[in-house]
Structures are given as structure tokens and as C-alpha cells.
Amino acid sequence: MSIDKLRVFHEELLQEEEVKVSELPTEIQGRIRGFNLMRKKLQNNPNDEKLFVQLQKQAVKLGDDVQNFIENDYEDDDNDDDNDDKEVKRGKPASSKGNDRKPVSSKSNANNDDKSSNSKPTTGGKFGNSMMEKKIMSIMQSRGDNRIKITDLESIIGKEPDYPEQQVNNIKLRKVFLSSDYRLV
């Protein structure tokens, strides 16, 4: 494997959204520093396939966390749903607009999403975003096949995939008969 093939999702997302690493929570900043150290190890030993796969998985997880932060915390700021604690932690002055609505944490958002997806029948409509699509395509490329394990797909889209087909942004995946994979259609 070559370091050139390593897709660094969190960096792509930060660049697209024009967000600086310093604006992220300290926990994510620390994980990015650790990722960068491991990437330097891969640069020194580009044939270490195990390290490459580990870095690719870590890049996907970091991309998820950065995306969740941008979607939850940044949208709250844009909508003037101010949470004084979050703004002080990020070094922003607390606003005095005083909306009564409390921002929802990413954990409770995930729980609400799970409940709503379990209570409604799925229609197979357009679902997901470009980040999810990039992660799916990256995993397929790293496997050298147009297939993705159901468990990997679930972790990316945050729910059980629709059967027999799952649309994720601009790609369509179909369940492979007698397999635990979905394939690109």
C-alpha cells in the first residue's frame, strides 16, 4: 500500500467546511495529533499494510467525529442556539441572546434517530451525505472490491441498511445473496 492512497476524511471535511483544527474539541484535536504521528510512521515504512488499514479506519472515525461536531455544534451556533459552556470551551465569548431551547448532544441525537428509523418503514429514498459516500467508496477501494460488509455500512450510515437496496447520497448498494456484504450497483 502507498501513503498516496490514504484518504484522510477529516482533513477533507475540515477543508470543505473551512473549519480549523483548533476549533474542534480537545479530544478530537488529540486524536488528530495521534493520527498524524502514525501517518509519519507510514511515510517512513510505506509497505506496512497493517498500519495503512489501521490509519484508514482511524481516518473514517475521525471524519465521523468531525462531521458530527460540525453538524451539531456549528449548526447550533448558526441558529443562535447558544450554549455558553460550549462557546467558552471553544474560546468564543458567550452570547446574551438567551434562547430557551437547549442544544441536543450527539448521543441523544443518535438515540432519537435510531428510534425514528425503527418506528417508520424505510422507503429506500435518498439518504446520507457526501462524507458517507466517500467513506463507503474508500472501504471498497481498500478491499479492492465493490463490496462493503454490513457492519461497516451500519457504522457509516448509523442505522441498519435498507433491504434489498440502500441508497447513500449518489450511490446505490444492493445486498449480496447469502453474504454479509452489500455491493455497488
TAKAJO-V836475 format. One record per residue. N is the residue number from 0. PHI is phi as a letter, one per 40 degrees, with the letter a starting at -180 (NA if undefined). D_CENTER is the distance of its C-alpha to the mean C-alpha in Angstrom with 1 decimal. Layout:
n=N phi=PHI d_center=D_CENTER
n=N phi=PHI d_center=D_CENTER
This chain:
n=0 phi=NA d_center=23.1
n=1 phi=b d_center=23.0
n=2 phi=c d_center=20.8
n=3 phi=c d_center=20.9
n=4 phi=c d_center=18.7
n=5 phi=c d_center=15.9
n=6 phi=c d_center=12.8
n=7 phi=b d_center=11.4
n=8 phi=c d_center=8.1
n=9 phi=c d_center=8.2
n=10 phi=c d_center=11.8
n=11 phi=c d_center=11.5
n=12 phi=c d_center=9.4
n=13 phi=c d_center=11.9
n=14 phi=c d_center=14.6
n=15 phi=c d_center=13.9
n=16 phi=c d_center=13.7
n=17 phi=f d_center=16.5
n=18 phi=b d_center=15.2
n=19 phi=c d_center=16.9
n=20 phi=d d_center=15.7
n=21 phi=c d_center=18.7
n=22 phi=c d_center=17.3
n=23 phi=c d_center=14.4
n=24 phi=c d_center=15.5
n=25 phi=c d_center=17.6
n=26 phi=c d_center=15.7
n=27 phi=c d_center=12.6
n=28 phi=d d_center=15.4
n=29 phi=c d_center=17.1
n=30 phi=c d_center=14.3
n=31 phi=c d_center=14.0
n=32 phi=c d_center=17.8
n=33 phi=c d_center=17.8
n=34 phi=c d_center=15.5
n=35 phi=c d_center=17.9
n=36 phi=c d_center=20.9
n=37 phi=c d_center=19.7
n=38 phi=c d_center=19.2
n=39 phi=c d_center=22.8
n=40 phi=c d_center=24.0
n=41 phi=c d_center=22.6
n=42 phi=c d_center=24.4
n=43 phi=c d_center=27.6
n=44 phi=b d_center=27.2
n=45 phi=c d_center=25.5
n=46 phi=c d_center=26.7
n=47 phi=c d_center=24.8
n=48 phi=c d_center=22.8
n=49 phi=c d_center=21.6
n=50 phi=c d_center=20.3
n=51 phi=c d_center=18.5
n=52 phi=c d_center=16.7
n=53 phi=c d_center=15.9
n=54 phi=c d_center=14.5
n=55 phi=c d_center=12.5
n=56 phi=c d_center=10.9
n=57 phi=c d_center=10.6
n=58 phi=c d_center=9.0
n=59 phi=c d_center=6.1
n=60 phi=c d_center=6.0
n=61 phi=c d_center=6.8
n=62 phi=c d_center=4.3
n=63 phi=c d_center=2.0
n=64 phi=c d_center=5.7
n=65 phi=c d_center=6.9
n=66 phi=c d_center=5.4
n=67 phi=c d_center=6.9
n=68 phi=c d_center=9.8
n=69 phi=c d_center=10.5
n=70 phi=c d_center=10.6
n=71 phi=c d_center=12.6
n=72 phi=c d_center=14.7
n=73 phi=c d_center=15.3
n=74 phi=c d_center=16.1
n=75 phi=c d_center=18.4
n=76 phi=c d_center=20.1
n=77 phi=c d_center=20.6
n=78 phi=c d_center=22.1
n=79 phi=f d_center=24.4
n=80 phi=c d_center=23.2
n=81 phi=c d_center=24.1
n=82 phi=b d_center=23.5
n=83 phi=d d_center=25.9
n=84 phi=c d_center=24.4
n=85 phi=c d_center=20.9
n=86 phi=c d_center=22.8
n=87 phi=c d_center=25.2
n=88 phi=c d_center=22.6
n=89 phi=c d_center=21.1
n=90 phi=g d_center=24.6
n=91 phi=c d_center=25.1
n=92 phi=c d_center=28.3
n=93 phi=c d_center=28.3
n=94 phi=c d_center=29.2
n=95 phi=b d_center=32.2
n=96 phi=c d_center=31.4
n=97 phi=g d_center=30.9
n=98 phi=c d_center=29.1
n=99 phi=c d_center=29.5
n=100 phi=c d_center=26.1
n=101 phi=c d_center=23.9
n=102 phi=c d_center=20.1
n=103 phi=c d_center=18.1
n=104 phi=c d_center=16.0
n=105 phi=c d_center=12.4
n=106 phi=c d_center=14.1
n=107 phi=c d_center=16.7
n=108 phi=c d_center=14.5
n=109 phi=c d_center=12.8
n=110 phi=c d_center=16.5
n=111 phi=c d_center=17.7
n=112 phi=c d_center=15.3
n=113 phi=c d_center=16.5
n=114 phi=c d_center=20.1
n=115 phi=c d_center=20.1
n=116 phi=c d_center=18.6
n=117 phi=c d_center=21.2
n=118 phi=c d_center=24.0
n=119 phi=b d_center=23.7
n=120 phi=c d_center=24.4
n=121 phi=c d_center=21.8
n=122 phi=b d_center=23.1
n=123 phi=g d_center=20.8
n=124 phi=c d_center=20.4
n=125 phi=c d_center=17.7
n=126 phi=a d_center=14.3
n=127 phi=g d_center=10.7
n=128 phi=a d_center=9.8
n=129 phi=c d_center=10.0
n=130 phi=c d_center=6.4
n=131 phi=c d_center=6.5
n=132 phi=c d_center=10.0
n=133 phi=c d_center=9.6
n=134 phi=c d_center=7.7
n=135 phi=c d_center=10.5
n=136 phi=c d_center=13.1
n=137 phi=c d_center=12.4
n=138 phi=c d_center=12.9
n=139 phi=c d_center=15.9
n=140 phi=c d_center=17.3
n=141 phi=c d_center=17.1
n=142 phi=c d_center=19.0
n=143 phi=g d_center=21.4
n=144 phi=a d_center=21.4
n=145 phi=c d_center=20.0
n=146 phi=b d_center=18.9
n=147 phi=b d_center=16.0
n=148 phi=c d_center=16.6
n=149 phi=d d_center=16.3
n=150 phi=c d_center=14.7
n=151 phi=c d_center=11.9
n=152 phi=c d_center=11.5
n=153 phi=c d_center=11.7
n=154 phi=c d_center=9.0
n=155 phi=c d_center=6.5
n=156 phi=c d_center=8.5
n=157 phi=g d_center=9.5
n=158 phi=a d_center=13.1
n=159 phi=c d_center=15.9
n=160 phi=c d_center=16.1
n=161 phi=c d_center=19.1
n=162 phi=b d_center=22.2
n=163 phi=c d_center=23.6
n=164 phi=b d_center=21.1
n=165 phi=b d_center=17.5
n=166 phi=c d_center=16.7
n=167 phi=b d_center=13.1
n=168 phi=f d_center=13.6
n=169 phi=b d_center=16.4
n=170 phi=b d_center=16.6
n=171 phi=b d_center=18.5
n=172 phi=b d_center=18.3
n=173 phi=b d_center=21.4
n=174 phi=c d_center=22.1
n=175 phi=c d_center=24.4
n=176 phi=d d_center=27.6
n=177 phi=f d_center=28.3
n=178 phi=a d_center=25.1
n=179 phi=b d_center=21.8
n=180 phi=b d_center=20.0
n=181 phi=b d_center=19.0
n=182 phi=b d_center=20.2
n=183 phi=c d_center=19.6
n=184 phi=c d_center=22.4
